[in-house]
């Protein structure tokens, strides 16, 4: 225990050199940019979040700086732990892949912070290439016709449960991905991602929806890229 304690003190007493700090921050920022670019290229437009992409650029450099501060001084480590204990990370529910990118970022930032630059670069390059290949090859994707459905409704119509019976009849599955107001709040726009059932009459499907939303605008798109 004595030798272990002395070794910890020796390691934590090393001061950060300006060169090592600059290298760690520059490389972590570069890796964060690569991860954010990969997120942009592998994420559907319907669930893509620009704020998350910017966060993916910021997070590795923040973590690497934190590791540099902790590794240089025990007193700083305890004070930093006390500061971080009052911060709670929370986010709105979104694509499950977003969580994976957050952990991806954390691993890259930690690698730069502890000085394992070569392993950090190798890890980011391999995983980014793997994600791009998986996305381009459409692996693990369900073979169904995915479409985007946009329904405009008046403000006095309760959209909760208003279209579920029609969607159950004409689709295999559906997910409400976005709700927003239009025309100064007088209208609502609902955006669904739907998997169309086989052999359905799309015109009849739209006609039934039209009778529910007061004959306002309805759009059925082939690609989620149509969602703005």
NORJOGI-V222546 format. One record per backbone hydrogen bond with DSSP energy under -0.5 kcal/mol. NH is the residue of the N-H (numbers start at 0). CO is the residue of the C=O. E is the energy in kcal/mol with one decimal. If there is no record, write none. Layout:
# NORJOGI-V222546
nh = [NH,NH]
co = [CO,CO]
e = [E,E]
This chain:
# NORJOGI-V222546
nh = [4,5,6,7,8,9,10,11,12,13,20,21,22,23,24,25,26,27,28,29,30,31,32,33,34,35,36,37,38,39,40,41,42,46,47,52,53,54,55,56,57,58,59,60,61,62,63,64,65,66,67,68,69,70,71,71,72,72,76,77,78,79,80,81,82,83,84,85,86,88,89,97,98,98,99,100,101,102,103,104,105,106,107,108,109,110,111,112,113,114,115,116,119,120,121,122,123,124,125,126,127,128,129,130,131,132,133,134,135,136,137,138,140,143,145,146,147,148,148,149,149,150,151,152,154,156,157,158,160,161,162,166,167,168,169,170,171,172,174,176,176,177,179,181,185,185,186,187,188,189,190,191,191,192,193,193,194,195,195,196,199,201,204,205,206,207,208,209,210,211,211,212,214,218,220,220,225,226]
co = [0,1,2,3,4,5,6,7,8,10,16,17,18,19,20,21,22,23,24,25,26,27,28,29,30,31,32,33,34,35,36,37,38,43,43,48,49,50,51,52,53,54,55,56,57,58,59,60,61,62,63,64,65,66,67,68,68,69,72,73,74,75,76,77,78,79,80,82,83,86,87,94,94,95,95,96,97,98,99,100,101,102,103,104,105,106,107,108,109,111,110,114,115,116,117,118,119,120,121,122,123,124,125,126,127,128,129,130,131,132,134,133,137,141,143,193,220,146,191,147,218,189,216,187,185,153,155,156,158,158,158,162,163,164,165,166,194,194,192,174,190,190,188,186,181,182,181,152,179,150,177,148,189,174,146,191,172,144,193,169,196,199,200,201,202,203,204,205,206,207,208,208,209,149,147,218,222,223]
e = [-2.5,-2.3,-2.1,-2.1,-2.3,-2.1,-2.2,-2.3,-1.2,-0.8,-2.2,-2.4,-2.6,-2.4,-2.4,-2.8,-2.6,-2.2,-2.1,-2.1,-2.7,-2.3,-2.0,-2.0,-2.5,-2.5,-2.3,-2.2,-2.5,-2.3,-2.0,-1.7,-0.9,-0.8,-1.1,-1.7,-2.2,-2.0,-2.3,-1.1,-1.8,-2.9,-0.6,-0.6,-1.9,-2.6,-2.6,-2.0,-2.1,-2.5,-2.1,-2.3,-2.5,-2.7,-0.8,-0.6,-0.8,-0.6,-1.6,-2.0,-2.2,-2.8,-2.2,-1.9,-1.8,-2.7,-1.3,-1.3,-1.5,-0.5,-0.5,-1.5,-0.5,-0.8,-0.9,-1.8,-1.8,-2.1,-2.1,-2.4,-2.2,-2.4,-2.0,-2.6,-2.4,-2.1,-1.8,-2.2,-2.0,-0.9,-2.1,-1.5,-2.2,-2.6,-2.4,-2.6,-2.3,-2.6,-2.4,-2.3,-2.5,-2.3,-2.2,-2.4,-2.3,-2.5,-2.4,-2.1,-2.7,-2.3,-0.9,-1.8,-1.1,-2.0,-0.9,-2.8,-2.1,-0.5,-2.6,-0.5,-3.2,-2.7,-2.4,-2.8,-1.5,-1.5,-0.6,-0.9,-0.7,-1.4,-0.5,-2.5,-2.6,-1.2,-2.0,-1.9,-3.7,-1.0,-1.9,-0.8,-2.3,-1.5,-1.8,-2.6,-0.6,-1.5,-1.9,-2.8,-3.3,-3.1,-2.6,-3.3,-0.5,-2.7,-2.7,-0.6,-2.8,-1.8,-0.6,-1.9,-1.0,-0.9,-2.1,-2.5,-2.2,-2.1,-1.7,-2.3,-1.5,-0.7,-0.9,-1.7,-2.3,-2.6,-3.4,-0.5,-1.5,-1.8]
